[in-house]
Amino acid sequence: MKKHSILTSILIIVMCLSMTVGGTYAMFATESKVNVAITLGKVDVEAYLKGDIKLSSSYGYNLPETIANYNEETKQIEVSNMVPGDQIDFTISVVNKSTVSAKYQVFVKIQGDDAVNGKFEVKALGNTITGAIDYEDPTWTDIEPSTDSEPFIDVPVSVALPTDDVMSFDGEEQGQNIAITFGVRAVQGNVYFGPTAQITDIPETSYPEFNDQEMMLLDGTNGFPALPEEVVIESLWEFKATETVEEAQAGEYSTWLGDFLIETDKDIGLGQLGLMGQLPNFSWFNGWISFANPVELKAGQSLPMLTTGFQLMGIGDIIANMQYPAICELETFNCGVFRTKNEADYEAGLKGATITVKLVLFDGEHASSVINKLMTEGIEGVGVPLTEQEALAEIMNIDTYFTWGKTIHVVSQTIYTFE
């Protein structure tokens, strides 16, 4: 009996262990579920041809062999047998099919044989564009979700093959091809691409007078006429910041510096391009400051306009520390271009040039500081001080340019062609 009792006790212990082990994997429980169904938002824009393609010619009528059609499948406007004097006009509409708030950006790309790229003239997005170009509007514009798929933007476009150079077309250019792409990119509305600015053409009725109160015309020692009656204003633009001072101070660009960059598609000789700038809410001088390019401007180079103007006035240090929040505090930056009234000089120099005006921010050392160093210390490794003109020319050098502006953010830009 005693032996039996011991075995029983052992069995009880084993059973207890078994229950304990089993309880580790399957204890009493209950379960309740909440299912999560997620529908992803959609960002979708679609471009299409609105209306008909209008074909015209500066000679009064088109040749019967010149044909313009729209390919629905490829969304491509196909023009055959285009000759000098021909022009096509059409409108591109963009439909918003997004289910969430979005931002959109418009771009134009011209590609083709080098022999004919520079012959075509494209007018779109408020600009006249010539030559091979990959242009995109740096401004991303907000759009709301759409339920009716109505067009939210119409882009009138004209593409012309002018007759100015009709006699220069030879066998190399005839029969060549060119492709012009107009497009719209869209992204979700909460993406931040950095500071932007709205660009507005200043009407001619608001153009300043060349006087001490409204316009300071720096003297024409570089060969440009200094007399107001000898120049004409071509175009003026207002760049308006879209962020408040508080937003600028809290953002990643709070310490970045600003300037206008002027770029050209052809060489512009000394004193041929008139530049104008205004900081309307600037305490020291609310008027316009104007001057001609004090150094030759090579195609592809960038002339920092504000830096150059303040440097010529001997107060380059004022602009050297203008950070992005200060730009927002001023609210607007204005700039423009003017030229000589002497038609012979204009024809020989500036006519036909296309310039790009960019309002930029950069996180490098300001160009004014670099100019002063070049004038006192010279180029690093050489040590010979430069003159003011040599220093200005040096910062327009692409290598030096990216030294003083290590990272460039284009806030906004516009293109202008001297016709």
Secondary structure, 3 states (H helix, E strand, C coil): CHHHHHHHHHHHHHHHHHHHHHHHHCCCCCCCCCCCCCCCCCCCEEEEEEEEEEEEECCCCCCCCCEEEEECCCCEEEEECCCCCEEEEEEEEEEECCCCCEEEEEEEEEEECHHHHCCCEEEECCEEEECCEEEECCCCEEECCCCCCCEEEEEEEEEECCCCCHHHCCCCCCCCCEEEEEEEEEEECCCCCCCCEEEEECCHHHCCCCCCCCEEECCCCCCCCCCHHHEEEEEEEEEEECCCHHHHHHCCCCCCEEEEEEEECCCECCCCCEEEEECCCCCCCCCEEEEECCCCECCCCEEEHHHHHHHHCCCHHHHHCCEHHHHHHHCEEEEEEEEECCHHHHHHCCCCCEEEEEEEEECCCCHHHHHHHHHHCCCCCCCCCCCHHHHHHHHCCHHHHHHHCCCEEEEEEEEEECC
